[in-house]
Each structure stands twice: as structure tokens, then as C-alpha cells.
Amino acid sequence: MPRTPDPEADDLDAVPPPHPVFHIEQALLGALLLDPRHLDDVTGIAPASFSTAAHTALFATILSLPVPDPVEHATTTKWLDQVLAAARDQARGLSVLYLQTLIQVCPSARHAPAYARIVEAEHSRRRLAAAAQRLMRTAVDISLPQRVTTTLAEAENLTVVVDDIAARFPPHAGSMPRTPAPPTAIHHDEEALDEERLLLATSTLHASSVGRMRWLTPGDFTHSLHAGLWQCLTALTRRGTPVDRMTVLWEAQHRGLLTTGARPRELLDLLAGTSGSPEHWGERVLQRSVLTTAHHAGRRIEAYAGDPATTPYQLVVGSRRALADLSAVRTRWQHAASPPPTDNPTRTKSAAAPRAGPPRTTAPLTARNAR
């Protein structure tokens, strides 16, 4: 017959700890329960820095209660009883036995600052992972009215978290994470492919727009063939070569695009259908690139934070590298979305009134006197 779990039973120590930091938190709390004076040596953490509700409640209670007299604390359990009674309001499962366990597992109360530093580091890891996950969720949330703007705002929040961790754990040279970066997720959804086809077709018909769209790169496309055709268009425009479907086809042959399975007739048909303007479709392609890059940056940072072998210093360096890739795409997006600068009209100098000359004593000569 299966045993029915007792909700009032103390099973805190029976739950396998998800991470080694659980034991470090126990040691830190045990040090503070054993000698509360070490609370003055503990910096950089708050109740939210702990990984369980019970540990959070205990640390918050220790912070709120006055430090007991050392002599009295060594001879009585009065202060420990106060801690337990107050902490139970937030974590009902706490017991006298668990407080005794915390004290027993602490190797040395003098090492409390070192334990706090480890707790701070692991809390930074969880904060970073949570911020990266929020960025990923935002980037794929199709219900958002201003999806790119909201995603970039979430990226700024992630940057704030990274900067805060960097202030706590300044990185040093050569501290890139050893965690393999996840592969870039490429989604060939039909809407994205249609927008890229329309961009290529309208750009072939209106080649003058290609030179003004330097904010778009081949890496923004979801399909490699479309990226190659965009390279063909930009190359023809840069060389001043006439651009139409035939010259693009010829350039595609030289770039090896026809060896990848694409047939000449298919390329000509792809470049034939036009609707709208190249700038419109270019912005749509770049918008998807921003969201894809943001999602991939979040995945990279989440992978770094999820690797327990990654140090806080490596987390900072790896996260900043991932965010730098997003920053580059964001700069191009801002350039594309900004209205073109309007030239200030040239200010024409008004004709200055002639300065008054010296008074004339004779009438001005208006015509040559006939002799």
C-alpha cells in the first residue's frame, strides 16, 4: 500500500538538492545560526539570493532579528527559537531538527563570507538564465503589437543583468565559456520565404533601391539561395552593371548558385513577381533577422548559465559576446526604420543694403556729355 505523504512532515532534507549550491546555502545559514556576528561579514546577497523558500525565509529572519549577546547565545537557544518561530510564517516545513542540521553541516563559521560569495555567484547564474528566457519568449511572441521594440527592450533588461554581474565579478582576459553554443535555429516558414522572394523580385525591377539598403546583409535571409541572390544584386549594383533578371541569372551562375539544385527557369520565375517596394520587404526581412538573432542570443546565454562548469567571469564574457551580435543587427534595424534625413534648405543671403557713402557735392554723372 503506497504511503500517503504528510504535508506537515519535515522532508526538506529528503529532497535531493538540484545543485551543489544547496549545500553551500546550508553551510552559510549554519554559520549564521552558530555565530550571528558573522552577518556583518556577509555582503552581496539578499533573501532572494537563495534557491529554496525555506532558505530564503531563514536568511530574511536572521536579517530582521537583532544579533544576540554572544555569551547568552552560547548557553541558550532563545535566539534560535525566535528565528524558527518567525521563519515558520513563510516556510511551514521548518523544524528544530533542520536548524540543527544546518549547524552540523557547517565546516567553519569563519568561512561565511566565502559561502556567501558562492551563493551570490549561483544567484547571478539563475538571474541570467531567467533574463535570457524572457528574451527568448518575447522574441517568439506573435501576439505583441510592437514585437521588435519589445524584444529589444527585453534585450536591454538582459544587458542590465549582465552589467550587474560584471560589477560583482569583473571578467578577465581569456575567460570565454567552454560550453558549445547551440546551433542557430533556422525556420523556413512560408511567410518568410514569400517576403524574401518579393524583396528579390522588386529589387531586380527597382535596382536603384539596392544601393540605399546597405543595412540589409545576406545573413538576414532565412534561405541560402535567397542570400546568394541578394549578393548577386548588390554586386551588380556596386559594379554599375545593368540589373535585370538575365544579368542576375548570369551572376548567379558565376557564384555557383545553379550547382545547389536551383534551375535557371526557377530563378527567372522567382525574380518575376513583384509587389510593393524593395524597402518595405527589406525591412520585413531585417525585422525577422532581429527577432531570430535575439532568440539565438537568449539561447546562447541560457546554455552558458545552464552549464555548472561556467564561472561567473565566463558568463559575463560569453553573454556580452552574444549581445554584441544582437547589437549589430539592432543598429542596422534602427538605421532602416529611421526616416531619411531631410536636407536643410540652403539659406540664401539677402541682399545687404548698400552702405551710405559720403555726401555728394555734385550731381552724379549719368551719361557721357556729348562733345
Buried (B, 14 or more C-beta within 10 A) or exposed (E): EEEEEEEEEBEBBEEEBEEEBBEBBBBBBBBBBBBBBBBEBBEBBEBEBBBBBBBBBBBBBBEEBEBBEEEEBEEEEEBBEBBBEBBBEBBBBBBEEBBEBBBEEBEEBEBBBBBBBBBBBBBBBBBBBBBBBBBBEBBBEEEEEEBBEBBBEBBEEBBEBBEBBBEBBEBEEEBBBEBEBEEEEEEEEEEBBEBBBBBBBBBBBBBEBBEEBEBBBEEBBBBEBBBBBBBBBBBBBEEEEEBEBEBBBBBBBEBEBBEEEBEEEEBEEBBEEBEEBBBEBBBBBBBBBBBBBBBBBBBBBBBBBEBEEBBBBBBBBBBBBBBEBBBEBBEBBEEBEEEEEEEEEEEEEEEEEEEEEEEEEEEEEEEEEEE
